[in-house]
Amino acid sequence: MDKWFESKLSQLGKLDYYKKPEKYNKGLKLDANENLALKKDFIKKIAIKAAEREDLREYPLQQVDDFYLQLSKYTKIDKKYLAIGNGSDQIIDLILSVFGKEKRVTTFTPTFSYFIDRCLLYSLKIDKIPLLQDNSIDNKKFIQSAKKSEIIYICSPNNPTGNQFDKELLIELIKIFDDKLIIIDEAYVEFASYSFCYETIKSQNIILLRTLSKAFGLAGARLGYCIANEDFAHTFKTIIQYPYAINNISLNIGSEILKNSKYIEKTIKIIKKERKRILNSLKELNNNEIKVFQTESNFIFFQISDMNKYENVLAQLKKDNIAVKTIGRIKDRKGGHIRVTIGTKMMNNKFLRSLDKVI
Ligand SMILES: Cc1ncc(COP(=O)(O)O)c(C=O)c1O
């Protein structure tokens, strides 16, 4: 008999997969875009209270309703347009596994690599249109490709480049492609200039992804959500999503954090201020060796035009125990690329000092 299981396993083993950040014990962790301006103790207190309040012998029920209530208050969106997941990673996974069969996706490159890897896992065809040198979308090529696809994925602001795209262009794409599923990933929207929130609830074909892992400082709690039309949100909640996808404690923590959104907003302001300062510092460092890109996120994306210099910078950062996301070479561009999370002033200064030793 055909050893179908073995052969499928071997085929899966050859796929690319999401590479998690390295574990750093005592170093500076600037590689995963978490909110480091948020006080660790603030989250800790909320987590302890939540653990005390919850009875883990019971499945989550009321906790889900409470979380939706807080989410609805925070987003100012009726809960009929909201659906939650075990991180937005899980929502992406479920969308692709349910709607992706034999479909083709248009996106750009570079973008959120997990999304691409998930498409490959579910055997979707994927067309990645390279972003232009300034990280903007190649409109003509993108539209040409999207015409042949059923799904469009737009990360806004984009990870790893950090920028948002021309809003008018995106509005145009939404208008032209009302027959496609458009996934807009707004994981970093709290740091950005605009959102597609209201366009989404008026449409039948847009799913907007959000997360509490970034601005809300809850990467470890695994809470994501999406905003979509009422039909999708309802079907997702009742049929597509697992019955008890998120645990009691995470839901409870999530509700408390959302009640404290004023404090979160304060940390966002700090990060945005720091963003401006680091951008200026990097620009001043050395114009010929470093190219820094405009960012609307809680991270900065930059290019070191000489590959040897790039390697030296990485070695120096490692020596100083600073973890950053190494993007490396991008086709048709010079040198290597780095994505670095914006932390507190002290953390950022440490990063800048390390860079200064090489550049
Ligand atoms: C663009 C983007 N979308 C989604 C996610 C996943 O978020 P979550 O932690 O909610 O699964 C990330 C995490 O890095 C991301 O960068």
The ligand as an SDF file (V2000), in Angstrom:
LIG
                    3D

 16 16  0  0  0  0  0  0  0  0999 V2000
    2.2390   41.5180   11.1840 C   0  0  0  0  0  0  0  0  0  0  0  0
    1.9740   40.5550   12.2610 C   0  0  0  0  0  0  0  0  0  0  0  0
    0.8030   39.9370   12.3140 N   0  0  0  0  0  0  0  0  0  0  0  0
    0.5150   39.0530   13.2840 C   0  0  0  0  0  0  0  0  0  0  0  0
    1.4400   38.7510   14.2570 C   0  0  0  0  0  0  0  0  0  0  0  0
    1.1040   37.6950   15.2620 C   0  0  0  0  0  0  0  0  0  0  0  0
    0.5660   38.2200   16.4000 O   0  0  0  0  0  0  0  0  0  0  0  0
    0.0310   37.2820   17.5630 P   0  0  0  0  0  0  0  0  0  0  0  0
    1.0210   37.3430   18.6570 O   0  0  0  0  0  0  0  0  0  0  0  0
   -1.2950   37.8950   17.9310 O   0  0  0  0  0  0  0  0  0  0  0  0
   -0.1570   35.8940   17.0340 O   0  0  0  0  0  0  0  0  0  0  0  0
    2.6850   39.3660   14.2480 C   0  0  0  0  0  0  0  0  0  0  0  0
    3.6940   39.0220   15.2620 C   0  0  0  0  0  0  0  0  0  0  0  0
    4.8450   39.2650   15.1410 O   0  0  0  0  0  0  0  0  0  0  0  0
    2.9580   40.2930   13.2240 C   0  0  0  0  0  0  0  0  0  0  0  0
    4.1480   40.9000   13.1490 O   0  0  0  0  0  0  0  0  0  0  0  0
  1  2  1  0
  2  3  1  0
  2 15  2  0
  3  4  2  0
  4  5  1  0
  5  6  1  0
  5 12  2  0
  6  7  1  0
  7  8  1  0
  8  9  2  0
  8 10  1  0
  8 11  1  0
 12 13  1  0
 12 15  1  0
 13 14  2  0
 15 16  1  0
M  END
$$$$
